[in-house]
Amino acid sequence: MNAEIFDAGRDISGGYKVDVSRGENVDRVSSEWFSRPDDERFLSLDDLFASVRGRAERSRTRTVESAAIRVEAHRDDPERLGLVLPSSEAPIAPTHWSFGQLSRLVGAPAAYLRQLPAPLAGINLQYGLTNHRAEQIKTMEVANGRTELRAVTGPDYGRIYGHELVSAVQRIAGNGTGDTAGKCPVCSTAQPASMSPVST
């Protein structure tokens, strides 16, 4: 087995050197950037950092018992499903991702449940939560107009927040707008592969 070792030496300014000759032009990055909703498009890493930092500040994690979660759905709104967690005053809206995690927890096929009207999906999910072995789970909830359940994990799950990742990228790529070789997709068509947009 051959292994190459690259010297990640720092330059005199204290940042890491970026070798742009090792990157490649990935046009898909720009098209994906343009297809995102307005609130998910950022022209600089500073803007991205501010957004994901704000989300982290509006979030909370807590550990609850899976059997204590109550599923709410109403016939008059067949598209909306809510989850009532212990000590919550109002239902929390699951994201696509967290709904899948919760479904997997109780052994329900998330892809199938997503095709059902919310009341029917809710009945099935509630049955699974009530009859499945109760487990301690960690939730991540984010308030943004309404509270969303963004993740359901094991109680010992450790989390690295998006702004921590962006901060690490900024140490290498600056603001991503021209002060370094890595640029945001709208600012440059030639972008090193390592600078694809950070997931928020």
C-alpha positions in Angstrom: 0.0 0.0 0.0 1.4 3.3 -1.1 0.8 6.5 1.0 1.6 10.0 0.1 2.4 12.5 2.9 1.7 16.1 2.1 3.3 18.9 4.1 0.5 21.1 5.4 3.0 23.7 6.5 1.8 27.2 7.5 2.8 30.3 5.7 4.2 33.3 7.6 0.8 34.8 8.2 -0.2 31.8 10.3 -2.8 30.4 7.8 -2.5 27.2 5.8 -1.3 27.3 2.2 -3.9 26.4 -0.4 -2.4 24.7 -3.5 -4.9 25.7 -6.2 -3.2 23.5 -8.8 -4.4 20.5 -6.9 -8.1 21.5 -7.2 -10.5 21.0 -10.0 -13.3 22.9 -11.6 -16.6 21.6 -10.4 -19.4 23.3 -12.3 -22.0 21.3 -10.3 -21.2 23.4 -7.2 -22.4 26.6 -8.9 -25.6 25.1 -10.2 -26.4 23.6 -6.7 -25.7 27.0 -5.1 -28.2 28.8 -7.5 -30.9 26.1 -6.9 -30.9 26.7 -3.1 -33.6 28.9 -1.5 -32.6 32.6 -0.9 -32.0 32.0 2.8 -29.6 29.2 2.0 -27.4 31.2 -0.5 -24.4 33.0 0.9 -22.0 35.3 -0.9 -19.3 35.0 1.7 -18.1 32.7 4.4 -18.8 35.5 6.9 -22.5 35.5 5.9 -22.6 31.7 6.2 -20.9 31.8 9.6 -23.4 34.4 10.9 -26.4 32.4 9.7 -25.3 29.0 11.2 -24.1 30.7 14.4 -27.5 32.3 14.8 -29.1 28.9 14.3 -26.9 27.4 16.9 -27.8 30.1 19.3 -31.5 29.5 18.7 -31.2 25.7 19.2 -31.3 23.5 22.2 -30.6 19.8 22.8 -32.2 17.6 25.4 -32.6 14.0 26.3 -36.1 12.6 26.4 -37.7 9.1 26.4 -39.0 8.0 23.0 -42.2 6.6 24.5 -43.1 10.0 25.9 -43.3 11.7 22.5 -46.8 12.3 21.3 -47.6 12.6 17.6 -50.2 15.2 16.5 -52.0 15.5 13.1 -55.3 17.0 12.1 -57.7 16.0 9.5 -58.1 19.6 8.3 -54.4 19.9 7.5 -53.3 16.6 5.9 -49.8 17.8 5.1 -48.7 18.8 8.7 -47.5 16.5 11.4 -46.4 17.7 14.8 -44.5 16.1 17.7 -45.2 17.1 21.3 -42.1 16.4 23.4 -42.2 16.3 27.2 -42.4 19.8 28.8 -43.1 21.4 25.4 -46.0 23.8 25.1 -46.6 23.5 21.4 -46.0 20.8 18.7 -42.6 20.8 17.1 -42.4 20.3 13.3 -40.1 17.4 12.3 -37.8 18.1 9.4 -37.4 15.5 6.6 -34.2 14.3 8.2 -35.5 14.0 11.8 -38.7 12.3 10.6 -36.5 9.7 9.0 -34.4 9.3 12.1 -37.5 8.9 14.3 -39.1 6.4 11.9 -35.9 4.3 11.8 -35.9 4.3 15.6 -39.2 2.5 15.7 -38.6 0.3 12.6 -41.1 2.1 10.4 -40.4 2.8 6.7 -40.0 6.5 6.5 -40.3 6.7 2.7 -43.7 4.9 2.9 -45.0 7.1 5.8 -44.1 10.2 3.9 -46.5 9.2 1.1 -49.4 9.0 3.6 -51.7 11.8 4.7 -50.3 13.2 8.0 -53.1 11.8 10.2 -52.5 8.3 9.0 -48.7 8.6 9.1 -49.1 10.0 12.6 -51.2 7.0 13.8 -48.5 4.6 12.5 -45.6 6.6 14.0 -47.4 6.9 17.4 -48.1 3.2 17.4 -44.3 2.6 16.9 -43.3 5.0 19.6 -45.8 3.6 22.1 -45.1 -0.1 21.4 -41.4 0.0 20.6 -38.9 -0.5 23.5 -38.6 2.9 25.1 -35.2 4.5 24.6 -33.4 7.7 25.7 -32.9 9.9 22.7 -31.3 13.3 22.2 -33.2 15.9 20.3 -31.9 19.1 18.6 -34.6 21.7 18.3 -34.3 25.0 16.5 -36.6 28.0 16.9 -37.1 30.0 13.8 -40.6 31.4 13.7 -41.8 27.9 14.6 -39.7 25.3 16.4 -38.3 22.5 14.2 -37.0 19.1 15.3 -33.8 18.9 13.3 -32.2 15.7 14.7 -33.0 12.7 16.8 -29.8 10.8 18.0 -28.6 8.6 20.8 -28.2 10.2 24.2 -24.4 10.2 24.0 -24.2 11.8 20.5 -21.7 14.6 20.3 -22.4 17.5 17.9 -20.1 19.8 15.9 -22.1 22.8 14.9 -22.0 24.3 11.4 -20.3 27.6 12.6 -17.4 25.6 14.0 -16.9 24.0 10.6 -17.2 27.3 8.8 -14.7 28.9 11.2 -12.2 26.1 10.4 -12.7 26.7 6.6 -12.2 30.5 7.1 -8.8 29.8 8.6 -7.8 28.3 5.3 -9.9 30.3 2.8 -10.5 33.6 4.5 -13.9 35.0 3.6 -14.1 33.0 0.4 -14.7 36.1 -1.8 -11.3 36.8 -3.4 -8.9 37.3 -0.5 -7.8 33.7 -1.1 -7.9 31.1 -3.8 -11.1 29.6 -2.5 -14.2 31.6 -3.6 -17.9 31.2 -3.4 -19.5 29.7 -6.5 -21.1 33.0 -7.7 -17.8 34.9 -7.3 -15.7 32.5 -9.4 -16.2 29.7 -11.9 -12.8 28.2 -11.0 -13.1 26.8 -7.5 -10.9 24.2 -5.8 -12.9 21.0 -5.1 -12.1 21.4 -1.4 -14.2 24.6 -1.2 -17.6 23.2 -2.1 -20.4 24.8 0.0 -20.4 23.8 3.7 -23.5 22.1 4.8 -25.5 24.1 7.3 
